[in-house]
Amino acid sequence: MYGVPVGTRHGFRWGALALAAVVALVAVASDPADARSRRKRHHKPYSPPYADIVVDARTGKVLHQSNADALRHPASLTKIMTLYLLFEQLEAGRFKFDTAMEVSREASIQAPTKLGLKPGQTLEVEDAIKALVTKSANDVAVVVAEALAGSEEEFARMMTRKARALGMRRTVYRNASGLPNDDQLSTARDQALLGIAIQARFPRYYRYFSTARFVFRGDALRNHNKLLGRVDGVDGIKTGYTRASGFNLVTSVHRGGRHIVAVVLGGRSSGRRDARMRHLIETQIAEASTRGPAIRLAEVPMPKPEPAPTPPERPQLADAGSAPATLGPSRAADATAAIGSPPPGSKAPIKPVPVKTLAVKLVPPKRPAAAADAAPAQGQTEPVAEGDSAPTATRRHAKRGGWAIQVGAFEDEKEAKERLNSAQSKLPNLLESAEAYTERTKKGDKTYYRARFAGLDRAQARVACRRLKRNDIACMALKI
C-alpha cells in the first residue's frame, strides 16, 4: 500500500543505513520550502506514515479516505492557519496590506526555509502573505505571530483555539511555522476542513494561494506547489515537509462546476506526493456534486481553550476518533449545519446534523466599577466576537504613546467598566498611568462597549496583553 516502509534485512544493515542517508539527503533537497530541524539525527530507514482524504467542498461528502483521522505532523501546512488568523485581522480592518510588521531577533534566527530578515527590519502584510504562500518562510511566520499576538507561544494558543472553533478537534499547534515539534499534530480530515474553511470565509484573500511567483527585494520566489498551472482547476493551497511528517500537500480544485479539497500526508518524496494527489483528483472529482449552493463556514466560538489532547508516543501509529467539522450557513446564533464524522476508516458520507452556534459573552469577576471612564464615542460597526467581520469603528482616544489595549467588548457598559477594573488590578504598575475608558460601537441592532486602556507604547501594550492572557483576561494590542 502507498507509503508503507520496506523492512531492513539484518544482513544488509550497513548498506541499508548508507542508502537511507542518501534518501534523506535527496528528500531534503527535493523541496527547498520544507521546514528542517536544526538538531542532528542518526541516519535510519525513513518512511513517514501515509494518510489522505478527498472531500466534496460543496456538500461535505467524503469521496475517499485513508487513515484520515490518524494523528500526523502538519509541517508547513501549519501556515494555512497562520494565514487564516492574519486574514481575520485584514477583514476586521485592524491590519492593512501596507501595515509594517517589525522583525524581531527571534524571527530572524528561525531555521530555513526563510527570507533572511534581519532584526529591526519591517515587513509589510501583503509581502508576508506572498512569502508564506510561495517560499513558506519560517521567519515570516514568526513575524506574523508576534505582530498578532505579541509572541509565537501566545499565537500558537490562538491557533489551537481557532482550530477548536472550526471543529478541528484533533489539531494542536505549538508554533506558527510547522518547524519540528513533537506535540504539533493534526489529521488529514482536520486539514481538509481548514482548506475548505479558509476559502469559504475569506474568498477575497484566498486568491493569494494561487500566487505562482513573488519578487522580494529583487529575488524571484516560486511557489512550491507544483500542481499549480499543471493540473486543470488547481487553485492552491499549501505544501509542507519535515523529516517526521514526510511530504504533505493540501490541494483545492474547481473544475466543471465541482469543487474538491484533497489532502495527502506522509509522501515519501515530493514527486510521489504530487503523483498521488494527481491520481486522487482525477479519480474522485467526477464524484463531486455540481448541484446546490456551496456550504459555508459557521465557526463555533470557544469561551475557553480546551486542553490539548495528549500526543501519542508514536503519532504515526495512532488512529483515533475523527474530528467533526462545522460547515453550514454562516449565520451567528442561528441553527447551522455541522459535519458529523463517521467512525475512523468508514466510507460513509459526512452528513449535516443540527448544531447551534452560541454567542460568546465574557463574564468578568464581580468587582466595583472602574472609576476612570471616558465618554463613549459613537462608531461604525466593528467585530466583537470571534468569527465576525466589519469595518473598524472610528476611534477618538489616540493618547500619548499611540497604542492601546482592548480587554473585551460587552453589551452592558457596567460590565466593560468591571473588566477595566479587573485588568487594572492584575497589572497595577503597568496600567496605573494608562487611561481606562469605554468606547461605544454598534453591530447591527446591538450596542457594545469596548473596554480599553490608552497611553501605552507598543512594548507596553504587548507586555500587558501577554500578562493579562496568562490571567485568563482576553487582550488585544491596538495602534490608535
N, C-alpha and C positions, 0 to 999 in steps of 0.2 A: 504494500500500500504506500501511497505517496508520503514521503517524509519519514519512513521507518528506517532507523540506522542498521547498518550491517555489522554484525559482531566481529570482534577481532580474534583471530586464531592465536593460541598461545605460542605456536611455533614460529609465528611471524611477528612477534610483539614489537621488536625494534624497527622492523621495516614498516609496520603499520604506524608507529609513532612518527617516523620521519614523514610518511605520506600525510598524516594528519596535520603536521606542521605546515606542509606545502598547501594543503587545502585551506587551512586557516588564513594563510597569507593571501591566497587568491581571493577568498571570501571578503577580506577587508578591502583589498584593492579594487574589487569589482563595483563598489558603491561608495564613493567618497563622501556622500551625505550621511553615512551611518555614524551613530554615536559609538565611541570607542572607550574602553576602560583604560585608565592610566595605571592600573595595577598589573604587575607581571603575573602570568599564569603558566602553569605547566602544560606542555603540549599533550593533548589526549584526543582520542577519537571524538569528533564533534558532529552532532546531528541533533538540532533542536526539535522539539515536538511540533507536530503539524496540526493545524485547525483551520476550518474555513466555514463560511456561511454566505448564502446569497438570499437577499430579501427583496421582495417586490415593494419598492418605496411608495407605491401608490396605495396599496392595500394592507401592507404589513405582513403579507403571507411569506413564510419561509419556503423558498423554492428548492434549497439544498443546504445541507449542513453536515459537518464532520467535526466532532469534538468542540462544538460551538460554545459550550458552557464551561470548558476546562480553563483553569487559570493559566495565563501566559504573560510574559513581559511585553508591554506595548512598544518599547523602544521609542523612536521618534514619532510614532503615531500619537504620542503624548501631546505633541504640538498642535494637534487638532483642537484639544481642549484649551490650550493656551490661547489660541486664536479665537475660540468661542467666547472666552471671557473678555478679550480685547474688543471683539466686535460688539459686545454688550455695552462697553464704555463709549464706543463710537456712536452707537444707536441712541444712547441716552444723552449724547452731547457733552459728556464730561471730557472726552478726548476728541481731537480733530486730526485729520490726516497729517497736518503740519505740526502737530504738538511734538516738541522736542523732549525726548526722554534721556536722562543722564546715564552714562556708563560708569558703573562702579568697578572697583578693583576685583570684587568677587565675580562680576560678569566677565571681566577681561581674562580671567585665568581659567575659564572653562575649557575642557578638553575639546579638540576638534571633533566634528567639523564646525568652523566658526568664521566670522568675518574678520577677526583680528582687531577688534575695537580696543581702544586704549582708555584707561581711567580718565575721567574728566571730559571726554568727548560726549557728544549728544547724537541721538539717532531719531529721526522723525518716524511717526507711527506708520505711515504708508511704506517707507523703506523697510521697517521692521516686518510688516506683513509679507512683503515680497521676499525678504531674506529667509523667513521661516518656511515659506512655501517652496522656494527653489533650492536654496543652499542648505536648508534645515539647520541653520546656525544656532549652536548651543549658547553662545554668548548673547545673542539677541533674545533668546527665550528668557534668560535671567534679567536682561534689561526690562523686558515687558513685565515680568513677575514683580520686580522691585518697584516699577512705576505704578502698578495697580495695587499692590498690597504692602509695600514697604520692605518686604523680604521674600525670598523664594520659599522659605519654610511656610510662611503665612499664606502665600499664593497657592502652594500645594494643598493646604487645607481648604481653601476656596474651591479649588478644582474638584476635590473629593466631594464637597458639599454639592457642587453643581451636578456632579455625576449622579448623586442620590436624587436630586430634583428631577433629573431626566429619566430616572429609572434604571440607571447603570449600577445595580446593587452589588456587583462583584468587582467593581473597579476601585482601586486605591492609588492615589498619586502621592509621590514623595518629592518630586521635583518638576520643573516646568519644561525640561528638555527631553527627557527619556533616557538620559545617561544611566549607566548601570546602577540599579538599586534593587536588592533582593525583595523589598516589600512593595515595589511598584508593579501592580498586577492588573490585568483586565481579562476580557474574554472576547472571542470573535463576535458573539451576539451583542455585547456592550458596544464594541467599536462600530458595528453596523448601525446600531441605534444612534450613536453620535454622528455618524456620517450622514444619516437622514436628517437628524435634528438641526445640524448646523446650517444646512441649505434651506430647510423649511423655515427656520427662524430668521436667517439673515441672507435672503436671496440677493440683496444688493452687494454684500461683501463676499459672498461665496465665490463670485466670479474670479477672485484672486487665485483660487486653487487651480485655475487653468492657465496661469502665467507660465509661459514656456521659457522666457529669458528675461533676466533682470540685470541691468547695468548699474553697478555700485562703485562710485569713485574710479571709473574707468575700467573696471573689471566686469566682464560678462559672466553672469552666473546662470547656468542652465538647470531647468527642473529635472530632478532625478526620477520622476515618474515617466518611464519610457513608453508608456501606453498612450500618453497624450499625443494627439496628432497622428497616431499609428493604428489605433483601433476605433472604428466608427462609433461615435456617440460618447466616448470617454471625455468627461469634463473635469476630472480631479479624482482622488484628492491628496493622498499622502503616502510616502514610503517610510520605512524605518528598519533599523538593524542594530543589534548588539550581539555579542557572541552568544549570550544566553538565550536571546529571543529568536535568532535566525532572521531571515529576510521577510519583512512584513509589508503588507500593502492594503489600503482601503481604496476602493475604486467606485466611482459613480458613473452610470451610463444612461443617457437619454437616447432612445432610438425607436423610431416608428410609433411614437405616442406611448411608449413604455419607459419605465424608469426603474432601474435596479441599483442597489448598493451591495457590493461584494467585498468580502474580507478574506485575505489569506495571511495566516500567521505561521512562522516557522519554516519558511522556504529554505532549501539548502544552498541556494545561490540566487542572485538577483535574476539571472536568466530563467532558472526553473520556476521561481516565484511568478515571473511575468507570464511564462508559458502556461502555468496552471491557471492564472487569472484569465488569460485569453480563452482557455477552454471552458471555464465556468461561465464566462459571459456568453460565448457563442452557444453553449448547450442549454442555458437557463433563461435567456432573455425572451425567447418566444413564449415561455410560460407565464410571463408577467402580463398584468391586465392593462387594457387600453381604455377601460370604461370607468366612469365615475370621477369625481374630483379627488385630487391628491390629498392624502391625510396630512394634517398639520400638527405641529408640536403643542402640547399642553404641559408645561412644567408643573410639578407638584412642589411648592415651596417647603423647605425643611426648617422648622423652627430651631432645631438644634442639630449639630453634626452627629451622625450615627457613629458608633465605634467601628473602626476598620476591621474587616474580617481578618482573622489570624492567617497569615500566609502559610501554605504547606511547606514542609521541609524540602520537598522536591516538586515545585509547581508544575513541571512538565508532566507529572503523573496524576495530577489532581483532575477530577471531573465532577465538579459539584453542581448544585442546582442552578437553573437558568435565571436570567435577570429579566423581569417583565419590563417592557418599555412603556413609556407614557406618550402615546401618539393619539391625537384626536383633534377635534375642533379647538382652536386656540381662543377660548373664552374663559377668563378667570372667574371662579366662583360658580361656574355652571357645571352641569354634568358633562364630563368629557369622556373620551374613549381611551382606555389603556390597553396595551397589548399584553395578554396573558400568555406566558410562555409554556409550551408543552414540556414534559419531562426531558432530561438530557438525552440526546440521541434520537428523539422522536421525530418522525416525518410529518406529524400532524401540523396543520397550518396554525399560525398565530391568529387568535380570534379576539376581536374587540370585546371587552367586558366593561360594564359601567363602573365609573370611579368618579369621585368628586374632588375637584381641586380646591383646597382650603386656603383662604387668605391668611397671611401671617400678621399677627398683631403682637408687637413687642410689649411685654408687660414688665415695667421696671419695679424695683423694690419699693415698698411703701415708705416714702420719705417726705418731709415737708417740701413744699415747692421752693425752687431756687429764687433767691432774692433778685439776682441780676436778670433782667429781661428787657430786651429792646422791643419797640413796637413792631408787630408783624407787618411784612410787606406783601402786597398782592403780587402774584407772579403768574407765569404761564404754567401750563400743565407740565408735571415732571414725574418720572417714575418714583415710586416709594416702596416697591417690593420687588423681590427677585422675579425676573421674567417680564416685567412691564417695560415699556419704552415710550418716550415722548420728548419733546423739546425741553431743554433745561430752563428752569424758572429764572426770571430776572433777579439779580442779586443786588442788595443795597449796602451790604456791610463789608466792603473792602477795607480792612483795617491794617495798619502798620506793616507787618511782615508780608501781607498779601496772601497768606494761607489760613485756612480754617479746617476744622474737623466737624463732621456730622455724626452724631451718635444715635440717630433714629428719626423716624417720621411717624407722627401719631395723629389720630383723629381728634383727640382731646388735647387742648393746649396745656392743661394741667399735667397730663402725663409727660408731655415734652419737657416741661419745667422740672418735673421729678427726675427725668432721665439726666438732665443737665446737673442737677444736684448730686445724683448718684455718681456720675462720672467724675465730677469735681472732688468728691470725697475719696475716690480711688487714687487720684493724682493731684493732691493738694498743692504740691510745689510747682509742678509743671503747668497746671491750669489756673493757678492763683491769679496771675496777671492777665489771663486771657479774658476776652469779653464773651460772656454767655448770653445767648439770645435765641428766640424762636422766630422762625420765618414761615409765613403762611403761604400755601400754594394750593391750587385746585387740580383735582384729577377727575374728569367727568363731572358728576354732580356732587362729589365729595370734597371736603376741605381737609387738608393735612397740615400739621405743624412740624417743621423740621427743627430739631434741636442741634444747635451749633455753638462752637467756640471759635472766635476770630482773634486776630492779633498774634498769630504764630508764624514762624518761618517754616520753610519746608522740612528741615531736620526735626524741629519740634513737633510738627504735625505727624510725621511718620513715627516718631518715638511714642507719641501719645496714643496713636491708634494701635501700635503693637502691644503696648501695655494694657490698654483697655480691652482688647480682644482676649488677652490672657485672663481677664476678669469677667469674661462672658458678656461684654458690652460691645455691641456692634459699632464699628467706627469706619469712617471713610475720610481720607485727606482730600482737600479741595483747594485749587488755586482760584482765588476770587479777586 
